[in-house]
Amino acid sequence: MSCRASRQEEGESAKLRHKEELSRRIKEQKVVVDELSNLKKNRKVYRQQPNSNIFFLVDRTETLSQCKNTLDELKKAHQEMENSEKTKIKK
């Protein structure tokens, strides 16, 4: 096998891992949105600080909105990846 073929396979493997990671993140985000959507109005919501065990009280509706936006961005990135793969196949 040539170096070129090996690098191409590595690139394809990296793309597949990225696609799988994106799909996993979309599923996680869907769960978060569903959970926040089904909370009673008087329930408190806390957000964990990145790389920390500290949580802060946040506004439920604002957090739900942010999570929906994140989900939309992830779906858009996934769709763009799908479209680029279809374009490559057609060529």
C-alpha positions in Angstrom: 0.0 0.0 0.0 1.4 3.4 -0.9 1.7 6.3 1.5 -0.9 8.2 -0.4 -3.5 5.5 0.0 -2.6 5.1 3.6 -3.1 8.9 4.3 -6.4 8.8 2.4 -7.6 5.9 4.5 -6.5 7.8 7.7 -8.4 10.9 6.4 -11.6 8.8 5.8 -11.2 7.3 9.2 -10.9 10.7 10.9 -14.0 11.9 9.0 -16.0 8.9 10.1 -14.9 9.5 13.7 -15.9 13.1 13.5 -19.3 12.2 12.0 -19.9 9.7 14.8 -18.9 12.2 17.4 -21.3 14.8 15.8 -24.1 12.2 15.8 -23.4 11.4 19.5 -23.5 15.1 20.4 -26.7 15.6 18.5 -28.3 12.8 20.5 -27.1 14.2 23.8 -28.4 17.7 22.9 -31.8 16.3 22.0 -32.0 14.7 25.4 -31.1 17.9 27.1 -33.7 19.9 25.1 -36.4 17.3 25.9 -35.5 17.3 29.6 -35.6 21.1 29.8 -38.8 21.3 27.8 -40.6 18.9 30.1 -39.6 20.5 33.4 -42.3 22.1 35.5 -42.1 25.9 35.4 -41.0 26.2 39.1 -38.1 23.8 38.8 -34.6 25.1 39.2 -31.9 24.5 36.6 -28.2 24.5 37.2 -25.3 24.6 34.7 -22.0 23.1 35.4 -18.9 25.2 34.8 -16.6 23.7 32.2 -13.8 21.6 33.7 -15.1 22.1 37.2 -17.5 20.6 39.8 -19.1 24.0 40.4 -22.8 24.6 39.4 -24.6 27.9 39.0 -28.3 28.6 39.0 -29.5 29.6 35.5 -32.7 30.7 33.9 -34.6 27.7 32.5 -36.1 29.4 29.4 -32.8 31.1 28.5 -30.9 27.8 28.9 -33.6 25.9 26.8 -33.2 28.5 24.1 -29.4 28.2 24.1 -29.6 24.4 24.0 -32.0 24.5 21.0 -29.6 26.9 19.2 -26.7 24.5 19.9 -28.8 21.6 18.6 -29.6 23.5 15.4 -25.9 24.3 14.9 -25.0 20.6 15.4 -27.7 19.5 12.9 -26.5 22.1 10.4 -22.9 20.9 10.7 -24.0 17.3 10.3 -26.1 18.2 7.2 -23.2 20.1 5.6 -21.0 17.0 6.2 -23.7 14.8 4.6 -24.0 17.2 1.6 -20.2 17.3 1.1 -20.1 13.5 1.1 -22.9 13.3 -1.5 -21.1 15.8 -3.7 -17.9 13.7 -3.6 -19.8 10.6 -4.6 -21.4 12.3 -7.6 -18.0 13.4 -8.9 
